[in-house]
Amino acid sequence: MRILERRLKALANQRRLRILQFLKREHSATVTEIARALQLSLAATSEHLQILSHADIVVTRKRGTFVTYRLSLNQESPVREIL
């Protein structure tokens, strides 16, 4: 029940939904790319991505000094049906 609550709270934010739509379209991106595209501050973008990551909605991948984010492929993720 806790994970469902966490996911629903993560999805109940317009900026996070915009981030998810961006990731669906672009497949993966860095914090800087997301912030620039959505005209958000780096701090706000990082905070939103942390919430989405904690809810298992997005996953990270480290490439050298860059961290990229993408939608989780987890079958239990509600994102596939919502977006």
N, C-alpha and C positions, 0 to 999 in steps of 0.2 A: 504494500500500500504506500509506503514511503516514496518509492521510486515514481509511482504514478503521480503522487502529489507534487513531487519535485519537477516532473516533466510538465505537468499542467501549469504550474507557476511559471516555469521558464517560457512557455508558449504564450502566456497572458501578457505580452508586452509588444507593442507595435514595432519598436526598434529591433527587438530580437527576431520578430517575424520578417522584417526587411532583410536582416542579416541572413536568415535561412533562405529566403527567396534568392538573394544574391549568390549564396553558395550552391543552390540548386542549379542556377544558370551557369556559373563559372566553374563548378565542380570542386575547386579548392582555391584558397587565397590566404595571404598573410594578413595580419592585423592591419598593417599599413594600407594594403590594397583595399580591404573592406572599409576602413575608416575614410579613405579618400573617396571611394565610389559612393558612399552613403552620406558623406559630409558630416561625419561624427568625429569627436576627438578620439585620439588614440586610447586615452584612459577609459572613456565610456565604452569604446568598442571592446577593449580587453576585458572589462568587467562583464559585459554581456556575453562574450565568448566563454568566459569562465563559468558563468551560470549555465549556459547551454552544454558545456563540456561536462559539468558536474551532473547534469541530468541525462547524460549519455545520448544527447541529440547530435552533438558534433564530436569529432575526434581530431586529434592533432597528429602531425607527422613532422619530425625534425629533419631538416635538410641543411647540414652545415650549421650556420648561425641563424637560419630562418626556420620559423615554425609555421607550417601551413595548417589550415583548418578545412575540414570537409564534413559533409553530412555523414552521420553514422549509418553503417550498413546493417545495424542491429535490426532484426526482424520485428522486435517488440517496439521499436521506435514509432511514435505516432506521426512523425513528420511526413512520411511517405503518403499517408492518406490526406493529411491536411493541406500540403502544398500541391 
